[in-house]
């Protein structure tokens, strides 16, 4: 058995209770009025408004229908799946309604926030419009002041320009007079320069003839000097050739002398090295002889050895002979 199934005894007891409940709901539906309109108790403070009465009737009908289905299911299968499904469905509907209420509440809050923002923006816009109107009025005042100031400045500039034109005309007249005087002075200078130019031209023509004579004289002198210097150059070249030949002879002689000196130095160097070598060999021989003499003395070899005495007759004979020799 599952949790939604009951035994037969429990099903009978619950069915009896549900049957009684369904009957009471049916009786309640018959005795409840459809509306309280026209009755003295139907005032504004009464909770039984027409909407509440309709809602109450709908809930009663729904409960009666669910209990009737559950009663039939208990009688047929000893289970109450219809009741559980109805409860779950109502929970889901209630959750959806709760979500809808929360969303509606959030929407109302957002609407109130937007209304406050709109009001703030409206106030800001009104302040901004007022400030702009004040700015426009201020700018209009400034424009009027600028127009008046511009008119005054225009009149002042016009007068100043007229004065400047008069001064410029006076300056131009004065400059024109000065330029005329300068032109006259320049014409006088030009006439004087022309006279000076004619005199200089005459002087240059006269001086040109003198210069031509001097040029001819210097050309002749140049030719003579070139001829003399050419002769001196030839003499110097010949002297240079002779000196070069003499230098070559001396160079050859110097090379021969240098060769003789080098050969003499080489011979002397060979003789010196030979003497040094012979001296070194002599020193080495003396050292070897000294070393060998020392070895012979230490080891008592050769003439440095000690004579041994002979024992017995031989020794006596020997001693007699020695004595005889000494007598002689």
C-alpha positions in Angstrom: 0.0 0.0 0.0 1.2 3.5 -0.8 0.8 6.6 1.2 -2.3 7.6 -0.8 -4.1 4.3 -0.2 -6.1 3.5 3.0 -7.5 0.4 4.4 -11.2 -0.3 4.0 -12.1 0.7 7.6 -10.3 4.0 7.4 -11.8 4.7 4.1 -15.3 4.1 5.5 -14.7 6.4 8.4 -13.3 9.2 6.3 -16.0 8.7 3.7 -18.7 9.2 6.3 -17.0 12.4 7.5 -16.5 13.7 4.0 -20.1 12.8 3.1 -21.4 14.8 6.1 -19.1 17.7 5.2 -20.3 17.8 1.5 -23.9 17.8 2.7 -23.2 20.7 5.1 -21.5 22.7 2.3 -24.5 22.1 0.0 -26.9 23.3 2.7 -24.6 26.3 3.3 -24.7 27.1 -0.4 -28.5 27.1 -0.4 -28.9 29.2 2.7 -26.2 31.8 1.8 -27.7 34.9 0.0 -26.2 35.9 -3.4 -25.9 39.5 -2.2 -26.5 41.7 0.9 -27.6 44.7 -1.1 -30.7 46.4 0.3 -30.2 45.0 3.8 -29.5 47.2 6.8 -26.4 45.3 7.8 -24.8 46.0 4.4 -22.9 49.1 5.2 -19.4 50.3 4.2 -17.8 48.7 7.3 -19.3 45.2 6.7 -16.8 42.7 5.3 -19.6 40.9 3.4 -19.4 43.0 0.3 -20.8 41.7 -3.0 -17.3 40.8 -4.2 -16.5 38.9 -0.9 -19.8 37.0 -1.1 -19.1 35.9 -4.7 -15.6 34.9 -3.7 -16.9 32.9 -0.7 -19.4 31.1 -2.9 -16.7 30.2 -5.4 -14.5 28.8 -2.6 -17.4 26.8 -1.2 -18.2 25.3 -4.6 -14.6 24.5 -5.2 -14.2 22.8 -1.8 -17.5 20.9 -2.3 -16.4 19.7 -5.7 -13.0 18.5 -4.4 -14.5 16.8 -1.4 -17.1 15.1 -3.6 -14.3 13.8 -5.9 -12.3 12.6 -3.0 -15.3 10.9 -1.5 -16.0 9.0 -4.7 -12.3 8.0 -5.0 -12.3 6.7 -1.4 -15.4 4.6 -2.1 -14.0 3.3 -5.4 -10.2 2.8 -4.8 -9.6 3.7 -1.1 -7.2 6.5 -2.1 -7.3 10.3 -2.1 -5.1 11.3 -5.1 -7.7 13.9 -6.2 -7.4 15.7 -2.9 -3.5 15.7 -3.1 -3.6 16.9 -6.7 -6.1 19.7 -5.8 -4.0 20.8 -2.9 -0.8 20.9 -5.0 -2.6 22.7 -7.7 -3.9 25.3 -5.2 -0.4 25.7 -3.8 0.9 26.3 -7.3 -1.8 28.8 -8.0 -1.2 30.5 -4.7 2.6 30.7 -5.5 1.8 32.1 -8.9 -0.6 34.6 -7.3 2.1 35.5 -4.7 4.6 36.0 -7.5 2.1 38.2 -9.3 1.4 40.2 -6.2 5.2 40.6 -5.6 5.7 41.7 -9.2 2.7 44.1 -8.9 4.2 45.5 -5.7 7.6 45.9 -7.4 5.9 47.5 -10.4 4.1 49.9 -8.0 7.3 50.8 -6.3 9.0 51.3 -9.7 6.1 53.4 -10.8 6.3 55.5 -7.6 10.1 55.9 -8.2 9.5 56.9 -11.8 6.9 59.3 -10.7 9.3 60.9 -8.2 12.0 61.0 -10.9 9.5 62.6 -13.3 8.6 65.1 -10.6 12.3 65.8 -10.0 13.0 66.1 -13.7 10.0 68.4 -14.0 11.3 70.6 -11.2 14.7 70.6 -12.7 13.3 71.5 -16.1 11.3 74.3 -14.6 14.4 75.6 -12.8 16.4 75.3 -16.0 13.7 77.1 -18.0 13.6 79.8 -15.4 17.4 80.1 -15.4 17.4 80.2 -19.2 14.7 82.9 -19.2 16.8 84.9 -16.8 19.9 84.3 -19.0 17.9 85.4 -22.1 16.8 88.6 -20.3 20.4 89.2 -19.2 21.7 88.6 -22.7 19.0 91.0 -24.1 20.2 93.7 -21.6 23.8 93.0 -22.7 22.8 93.2 -26.3 21.2 96.6 -25.8 24.3 97.7 -24.0 26.5 96.4 -26.8 24.4 98.1 -29.4 24.7 101.4 -27.6 28.4 100.9 -27.0 28.9 99.9 -30.7 27.1 103.0 -31.9 29.3 105.2 -29.6 32.5 103.3 -30.8 31.4 103.6 -34.4 31.0 107.4 -34.1 34.4 107.6 -32.3 36.1 105.4 -34.9 34.6 107.6 -37.7 35.9 110.7 -36.1 39.2 109.1 -35.4 39.4 108.0 -39.1 38.6 111.5 -40.3 41.4 112.9 -38.1 43.8 110.2 -39.3 42.9 110.9 -43.0 43.6 114.6 -42.4 46.9 113.9 -40.7 47.8 111.4 -43.5 47.0 114.0 -46.2 49.2 116.5 -44.4 52.0 114.0 -44.1 51.7 113.1 -47.8 51.9 116.8 -48.7 55.0 117.2 -46.6 56.6 114.0 -48.0 55.8 115.1 -51.5 57.6 118.4 -50.9 60.6 116.5 -49.5 60.7 114.2 -52.4 60.6 117.1 -54.9 63.6 118.7 -53.0 65.4 115.3 -53.1 64.7 115.0 -56.9 66.2 118.4 -57.5 69.2 117.5 -55.4 69.7 114.2 -57.2 69.5 116.0 -60.6 72.3 118.3 -59.4 74.3 115.3 -58.3 73.7 113.6 -61.6 75.1 116.6 -63.5 78.1 116.7 -61.3 78.7 113.0 -61.7 78.5 113.3 -65.5 81.2 116.0 -65.4 83.4 113.9 -63.2 82.8 110.9 -65.4 84.0 112.9 -68.5 87.1 114.0 -66.7 87.9 110.5 -65.5 87.4 109.1 -69.0 89.9 111.7 -70.4 92.4 110.8 -67.7 92.0 107.0 -68.3 92.5 107.5 -72.1 95.7 109.5 -71.4 96.9 107.0 -68.8 96.1 104.0 -71.1 98.9 105.0 -73.6 101.4 105.2 -70.8 100.4 101.8 -69.6 100.7 100.3 -73.0 104.3 101.6 -73.3 105.0 100.1 -69.8 103.5 96.8 -70.9 105.8 96.6 -73.9 108.8 97.4 -71.7 107.8 94.7 -69.2 107.2 92.2 -72.0 110.8 92.7 -73.3 112.2 92.5 -69.8 110.1 89.3 -69.2 111.6 87.7 -72.3 115.2 88.6 -71.3 114.6 87.4 -67.7 113.1 84.1 -69.0 116.1 83.5 -71.3 118.6 84.3 -68.4 116.7 82.0 -66.0 116.6 79.3 -68.6 120.4 79.4 -69.0 120.8 79.3 -65.2 118.4 76.3 -65.1 120.5 74.4 -67.7 123.7 75.1 -65.8 122.0 73.9 -62.6 120.8 70.7 -64.3 124.3 70.0 -65.6 125.8 70.6 -62.1 123.1 68.4 -60.7 124.0 65.6 -63.1 127.7 65.8 -62.2 126.9 65.9 -58.5 124.6 62.8 -58.9 127.4 60.9 -60.7 129.8 61.8 -57.9 127.3 60.8 -55.3 126.8 57.4 -57.0 130.6 56.9 -57.0 130.9 57.8 -53.3 127.9 55.6 -52.5 129.6 52.6 -54.2 132.9 53.4 -52.4 131.1 53.7 -49.1 129.4 50.3 -49.6 132.8 48.7 -50.3 134.3 50.3 -47.2 131.3 49.2 -45.2 131.6 45.6 -46.5 135.3 45.6 -45.4 134.4 47.0 -42.0 131.7 44.4 -41.5 133.9 41.5 -42.5 136.6 42.8 -40.2 134.1 43.0 -37.3 132.9 39.4 -38.1 136.5 38.1 -38.0 137.2 39.9 -34.7 134.0 38.6 -33.3 134.9 35.0 -34.3 138.4 35.4 -32.8 136.9 36.8 -29.6 134.4 33.9 -29.3 137.2 31.4 -30.0 139.3 32.8 -27.2 136.3 32.8 -24.8 135.6 29.2 -25.8 139.2 28.2 -25.2 139.3 30.0 -21.9 136.0 28.3 -20.8 137.4 24.9 -21.9 140.6 25.6 -19.9 138.5 26.5 -16.8 136.5 23.3 -17.3 139.6 21.2 -17.6 141.1 22.7 -14.4 137.8 22.1 -12.6 137.7 18.5 -13.8 141.3 17.9 -12.7 140.7 19.5 -9.3 137.6 17.3 -8.9 139.5 14.2 -9.9 142.4 15.0 -7.6 139.9 15.4 -4.8 138.3 12.1 -5.6 141.7 10.3 -5.6 142.6 11.9 -2.3 139.3 11.0 -0.7 139.4 7.5 -2.0 143.2 7.1 -1.6 143.8 6.2 -5.2 147.0 6.3 -7.2 149.9 8.2 -5.6 147.6 9.1 -2.7 147.1 5.5 -1.5 148.6 4.2 1.9 151.2 1.4 1.8 150.4 -1.8 3.8 153.0 -3.5 6.2 153.7 -7.3 5.4 153.8 -9.8 8.4 156.2 -12.8 8.9 159.5 -13.5 7.2 158.8 -11.6 4.3 158.4 -8.7 6.4 161.8 -9.2 8.1 163.5 -9.7 4.8 162.0 -6.7 3.5 163.1 -4.7 6.5 166.7 -5.9 6.1 166.7 -4.9 2.5 165.5 -1.5 3.4 168.2 -1.1 6.0 170.8 -2.1 3.5 169.5 0.3 1.1 169.6 3.0 3.7 173.3 2.2 4.4 174.2 2.7 0.8 
